[in-house]
């Protein structure tokens, strides 16, 4: 099983903080996103447009990153900083 955690607006849209997926062994982030797309239509598009960040075991991950049983994927909006005026 792979645990996929959702944060901020993604959690609100999905109505859950996490989903567990059976991957049947080693796979890729891209394949996990494809499986999620079946449950959450439009998710793949949000990620492709840069409206989401995907992390694998707490590190930003590429689509071809290898996902193993027990891994954790997090999906969250991009984080940006502001301007500091002193």
C-alpha angles and dihedrals in degrees: 000000000000120000116220114195124197125205137193114339092005091058090049093049094048096038092223135085094216146008127202117219129192107224099180090231134313117006140145136265088249092057091049090051089050090053091048091049088066090057097034111034112207096026094109091052092051090052093046091051092054094252092123139042120216119207127187115205090344097311126101106258137208120227091255094053112127116248119201134190110285095025122133126224121194124198119195142148117274114272119228134178130226136224119277116215117189 
